């Protein structure tokens, strides 16, 4: 799923619908997930009408603006049903303009190779980059039953077995938070095929 429910206060406009290279970010990230093998792909939260107009189904954020952990745990029954008991749910922030399908695929493969792990996240310089993560559906269901009181994805993951994916380019995980980030993206945009 593409997490699309943030307020985008620093950007000043809805990041999910921000058009880069001719496509809204939410559509670009949905394409990344599909190219990595995800099916189905949804947006979680955000402007359902506008996101639907770009061809993406939207799961409503039942308690908007409480953060991604609340949105994920509220949507857990639908997500777990779609993934199946032994499935994997992948969540990515809508503003990761550089994220590519190979990184998502590596994350899922790593989680599947480690049966003891509940989740997989990329790590850069020792810091977990939780704006892209893979969760076993059983772990997501458990988080839904016992959400972390802080509402923090990072802290919630501290309570489960996590496997970390190293070797991901820091630039691929850089999120676009402000208009200056968009200008920098335009200046340094990587030349890669569009998913």
N, C-alpha and C positions, 0 to 999 in steps of 0.2 A: 504494500500500500504506500501511497504518497501522502505524507502528513501535510495537509494544506490548510489547517485551521488557525494558524497564528495571526496575530494582530498586525504584523508588518509595520510597527510604529517607527522604527528607525529608517525603513525604506520610504515610508510615506505613501505607498501604494501597495496593493495586494501582490505579494511576491509570487504566489502561485500562478497568477495571471500575467506576470511580467513577461513580455515578449522578447526573446533573445534568438537571434538567427532565424527569425520568422515563425517561432513557435512559443506558446506559453510554457513557462518552466514546468508546470504540472504535467503538461502533455509530454514534454521532453523526458521527465523522470519516469513517467508511465512507460514510455518507449524503452528506456534503459531496463526497467524491470521485465518487460515482455521479452526483450532480446536476451536477457539472462535466464529465461525459461519460466518466469512467474505467470501463473494463470489460476484464477482471475486476478486482475489488477484493478484496484479502486483508489479513489482519493478519500481521505478521511478528514472530514470537516471542510470548511471553506464555503465559498459561494457556489451552492449546488447548481444553480441555473447556469452561471457562466462556465463552470467546469464541465457540466453536462454538455454545453454547446461545443466543447472541443472534443467530445466523444468519449468522455470518461465517466463511469458510474461513481456516485458519491455515497459514502456512508456518512450519515449525519453525526456530527459531534454533539452528543446529547447534552453535554455541559461545556459549552464553548469557553475558551480562554482560560481554562484551568490547567493547560499544558498537555504535552504529548502522552505522558503516562496515564492520565485520566482518560484521554480519548482512546488510547489503546485498550485499556482495561474495560471501558464501557462497550467497545466494539468487539471484545473477545469472543462472545458467543457466535457471532456471525463469522468472524475470521477463523476461529477454530473449526467450525462446521465446514467451511470451504477447504481448509487445509487438511482436514482429517486428523484422526488421533495421532498418527505418526508424522504429521506434516510439519512444514516450516513456514512461518510467517516472516516476511521481510518488510521492514519499515524504513523509509527514507524521507528525510526532510525535503520539502519542495524546492529549496533554494540551493541545491548542490549542482550547480551548472556544469561542473567538470566530471562528475561521477560517470564511470563507464560500466557497461555490462560485465566485463571480465572481473572487476572487483566484486560485484554482487555475486557472481557465480563462484568465485573463490571463497567468499564468506559462507555461502550455503554449503559448498563442498566440505569446508573445514568443519562446520557444525555437524554435518552428517557423518563425518569420519570420527567424531568424538562422542560416542553414545552417552558418556557421563555428563556432557555439557548441556546446559539449558539454553544458552545463548552464545552468539559469536558477534564480536565487534572488532572493527579495525582499531589499531593502536598506533599512534605517532608520538615519538619521543616520550614513551611511557604513559601517555594520556589516552584513555579510551574515547574514541570518537563516536559517541552514542547517537549522532544524527543519522547514522545508517547502522542497522542491526538486523540480525536474524535470530528468531526465537522459535524454539520448538512449541508447537501448539499447546502441549501439556504445560509448559512453563508459563505461557501467556494466560492459560486458564487459571493456573495457581496464582499469578499476579492479580488477576481479576477478583479472585476470592479473598486475597490478602494484600491489597495494594499498600505500597510503602507510604507511611503517613506524610513524608516530606513532599510527595508528588514528583520527586526527581527520578528520572529514568536511570541516571548514573547510580544513585543510592539504591534503587530497587535492584539493580543488577549486582550490587555488592552482596546481596543475600542469596544469590544463586551461583551455580558453577558456570563460569564464563570462559570461553576460549578466545584468545586474542589473535587477530590476523595482522602480522607485521608485513613490512615491505610495500605498503600502499603509499603512493606519492602524496605528500602533504597537499599539493595543489588540487588533487582530485577531491579532497574532502573539505576544501575551502568553501564556506557558504557565503551567499550574497546577502548582506544585511543592510547595506546603505547604498545610496546612489553612487558613491565613489567606487564601491565594489563592482557595480555594473560597468562603470567607465573603465576600470582596470581589466575586467573580463573582456571588454571589446578590444582593448589594446593588446592583451596577451592571450587571446583565445587560442586554445590548442587546435591544430588542424587534425581532426579525426572525423570519420564518417558519422553522420547523424543517425542515432538509433531510431 
